[in-house]
Amino acid sequence: MARLTDSRKGAAGVLLLALIVAIIIYGIVTVSQRECSRDSHCKEGYYCGSDFKCHQHKTYEVNNNFLAPSIILGIAIIIAALIIKDKLPSFTRK
């Protein structure tokens, strides 16, 4: 009976060792298939992405036009000042 449990422990140890070796080999293969691991590994104008591949830098052009919102805000401030000075009738008074 003692021999049976010893062989099971040995088989479990061999299986565990095989699993650890398989995980290590998988990790080595995964690391070796990376195109880059930092930006210096890529060409000029490219960066290393989270998928470990080189991607070209994108250029975004932002055009902000705040003319309409500033006109609306200015008119609202003028109306509020006139209401405070009692030049316009208030909506809350009876």
C-alpha positions as YAML, in Angstrom:
chain: A
units: angstrom
residues:
- id: 1
  name: MET
  ca: [0.00, 0.00, 0.00]
- id: 2
  name: ALA
  ca: [2.88, 2.35, 0.74]
- id: 3
  name: ARG
  ca: [4.29, 1.81, -2.75]
- id: 4
  name: LEU
  ca: [1.04, 2.88, -4.39]
- id: 5
  name: THR
  ca: [0.94, 6.25, -2.63]
- id: 6
  name: ASP
  ca: [4.65, 6.82, -3.33]
- id: 7
  name: SER
  ca: [4.12, 6.27, -7.05]
- id: 8
  name: ARG
  ca: [1.20, 8.72, -7.03]
- id: 9
  name: LYS
  ca: [3.35, 11.35, -5.31]
- id: 10
  name: GLY
  ca: [6.09, 10.76, -7.86]
- id: 11
  name: ALA
  ca: [3.63, 11.07, -10.75]
- id: 12
  name: ALA
  ca: [2.25, 14.28, -9.28]
- id: 13
  name: GLY
  ca: [5.78, 15.65, -8.94]
- id: 14
  name: VAL
  ca: [6.62, 14.79, -12.54]
- id: 15
  name: LEU
  ca: [3.36, 16.34, -13.73]
- id: 16
  name: LEU
  ca: [4.04, 19.49, -11.73]
- id: 17
  name: LEU
  ca: [7.57, 19.71, -13.13]
- id: 18
  name: ALA
  ca: [6.28, 19.25, -16.69]
- id: 19
  name: LEU
  ca: [3.70, 22.00, -16.11]
- id: 20
  name: ILE
  ca: [6.34, 24.41, -14.80]
- id: 21
  name: VAL
  ca: [8.63, 23.69, -17.78]
- id: 22
  name: ALA
  ca: [5.70, 24.22, -20.20]
- id: 23
  name: ILE
  ca: [4.88, 27.58, -18.60]
- id: 24
  name: ILE
  ca: [8.52, 28.69, -18.80]
- id: 25
  name: ILE
  ca: [8.79, 27.68, -22.46]
- id: 26
  name: TYR
  ca: [5.51, 29.50, -23.25]
- id: 27
  name: GLY
  ca: [6.85, 32.65, -21.56]
- id: 28
  name: ILE
  ca: [10.11, 32.51, -23.52]
- id: 29
  name: VAL
  ca: [8.26, 32.05, -26.82]
- id: 30
  name: THR
  ca: [5.90, 34.93, -26.02]
- id: 31
  name: VAL
  ca: [8.75, 37.30, -25.16]
- id: 32
  name: SER
  ca: [10.73, 36.30, -28.26]
- id: 33
  name: GLN
  ca: [7.81, 37.11, -30.58]
- id: 34
  name: ARG
  ca: [7.65, 40.75, -29.48]
- id: 35
  name: GLU
  ca: [8.50, 43.32, -32.13]
- id: 36
  name: CYS
  ca: [9.57, 45.86, -29.50]
- id: 37
  name: SER
  ca: [9.66, 46.34, -25.76]
- id: 38
  name: ARG
  ca: [10.45, 50.07, -25.64]
- id: 39
  name: ASP
  ca: [10.22, 53.07, -27.94]
- id: 40
  name: SER
  ca: [13.92, 52.97, -28.80]
- id: 41
  name: HIS
  ca: [13.40, 49.64, -30.60]
- id: 42
  name: CYS
  ca: [11.14, 51.33, -33.17]
- id: 43
  name: LYS
  ca: [11.98, 53.63, -36.08]
- id: 44
  name: GLU
  ca: [11.86, 57.42, -35.91]
- id: 45
  name: GLY
  ca: [8.25, 58.62, -35.67]
- id: 46
  name: TYR
  ca: [7.01, 55.32, -34.21]
- id: 47
  name: TYR
  ca: [6.29, 54.18, -30.66]
- id: 48
  name: CYS
  ca: [6.04, 50.78, -28.97]
- id: 49
  name: GLY
  ca: [2.41, 50.00, -28.13]
- id: 50
  name: SER
  ca: [0.97, 47.84, -25.38]
- id: 51
  name: ASP
  ca: [0.69, 45.01, -27.91]
- id: 52
  name: PHE
  ca: [4.52, 45.18, -28.30]
- id: 53
  name: LYS
  ca: [4.31, 46.31, -31.92]
- id: 54
  name: CYS
  ca: [5.60, 49.55, -33.44]
- id: 55
  name: HIS
  ca: [2.87, 52.08, -34.28]
- id: 56
  name: GLN
  ca: [3.20, 55.39, -36.10]
- id: 57
  name: HIS
  ca: [2.60, 58.56, -34.06]
- id: 58
  name: LYS
  ca: [-0.73, 60.11, -35.02]
- id: 59
  name: THR
  ca: [-1.08, 63.86, -35.41]
- id: 60
  name: TYR
  ca: [-4.31, 65.43, -34.23]
- id: 61
  name: GLU
  ca: [-5.26, 68.96, -35.24]
- id: 62
  name: VAL
  ca: [-7.54, 70.65, -32.73]
- id: 63
  name: ASN
  ca: [-9.54, 73.68, -33.83]
- id: 64
  name: ASN
  ca: [-11.39, 75.43, -30.98]
- id: 65
  name: ASN
  ca: [-13.93, 78.11, -31.78]
- id: 66
  name: PHE
  ca: [-15.31, 79.74, -28.65]
- id: 67
  name: LEU
  ca: [-17.04, 82.70, -30.31]
- id: 68
  name: ALA
  ca: [-20.64, 81.45, -30.00]
- id: 69
  name: PRO
  ca: [-20.34, 80.27, -26.35]
- id: 70
  name: SER
  ca: [-18.69, 83.56, -25.35]
- id: 71
  name: ILE
  ca: [-21.49, 85.59, -26.96]
- id: 72
  name: ILE
  ca: [-24.14, 83.54, -25.13]
- id: 73
  name: LEU
  ca: [-22.29, 83.89, -21.83]
- id: 74
  name: GLY
  ca: [-21.84, 87.66, -22.34]
- id: 75
  name: ILE
  ca: [-25.56, 88.16, -23.05]
- id: 76
  name: ALA
  ca: [-26.46, 86.10, -19.96]
- id: 77
  name: ILE
  ca: [-24.17, 88.22, -17.76]
- id: 78
  name: ILE
  ca: [-25.68, 91.46, -19.12]
- id: 79
  name: ILE
  ca: [-29.24, 90.21, -18.54]
- id: 80
  name: ALA
  ca: [-28.34, 89.11, -14.99]
- id: 81
  name: ALA
  ca: [-26.84, 92.54, -14.25]
- id: 82
  name: LEU
  ca: [-29.96, 94.30, -15.55]
- id: 83
  name: ILE
  ca: [-32.21, 92.08, -13.41]
- id: 84
  name: ILE
  ca: [-30.11, 92.83, -10.34]
- id: 85
  name: LYS
  ca: [-30.34, 96.62, -11.02]
- id: 86
  name: ASP
  ca: [-34.14, 96.32, -11.51]
- id: 87
  name: LYS
  ca: [-33.96, 97.51, -15.11]
- id: 88
  name: LEU
  ca: [-35.82, 94.38, -16.26]
- id: 89
  name: PRO
  ca: [-38.81, 92.83, -14.52]
- id: 90
  name: SER
  ca: [-37.94, 89.83, -12.42]
- id: 91
  name: PHE
  ca: [-39.76, 86.59, -13.04]
- id: 92
  name: THR
  ca: [-40.06, 85.76, -9.35]
- id: 93
  name: ARG
  ca: [-41.81, 88.98, -8.21]
- id: 94
  name: LYS
  ca: [-45.59, 89.31, -8.06]
...
